[in-house]
């Protein structure tokens, strides 16, 4: 069953076939498991098909994805801007994966904006921007990895999906669904996982490489935050956690060390809305999660210059941590009714 218009898929296939130079794959900045899984999976497939492919990432990505097939090939724009520009110059097709706005590229935005070759967007976030020649975007997919796998299945490149590519696609699906905890209402997700399983992927090993790969510092930071940096608002079914720059110093914070923290309060009985604020040098990074119908992307869009999915969104605020926390407490009453509707619906379903 096709969910993506077959004409779009054929157009995508044709753009790849028309490429006579090389193809560049680009994830969003601070790429997560889905962004890298999608990029690595497609990279492997196109390489297996004998094409010249390069990966340019706007920034580095967490070490617990460094085991993935293709890691050695990634050009990090923030460390190697000239090499990145050369890779784009030498290519005639650029494929943007897992983001909907050019601003998600951070400092790499101008480079992609001025790109003269063909551009494609493959994504599953709402409101895809109009900055590419072809857009394959569908919010009903759990992840970009599931989407690109499904798209490839309808092309001549399907036969080039091997165990390595399948492992990368599975990593994307697993991480974007919180290990099949959310964004999994469409059965296609499990059908794709079934196909990946037939290709010989080792799910326990993949899960372990991603989730059992944390440092002692990260584990202690988590304990510290749960004890000292989490406020629960039972009347709003909400919880808020924050990490200061000082905390990060004290626990030798590395990129990705706070991954998953925002999900933890959701395992408290009655909590359906969770937020994590991470202090950065110049701004506050915000992550939002919810259970049920309460749409956190609306909160993020309205108050935190961000967006995302209904149950998982992000944003940033150029304010102090104290101001950010005050802002959060102030907005709770505005969303109280919607949060409570979400809680009631969930209870009714049981
Ligand atoms: Mn994603």
Boltz pocket constraint, residues with backbone or C-beta under 6 A from the ligand:
constraints:
  - pocket:
      binder: B
      contacts: [[A, 34], [A, 35], [A, 98], [A, 124], [A, 142], [A, 143], [A, 144], [A, 176]]
      max_distance: 6.0
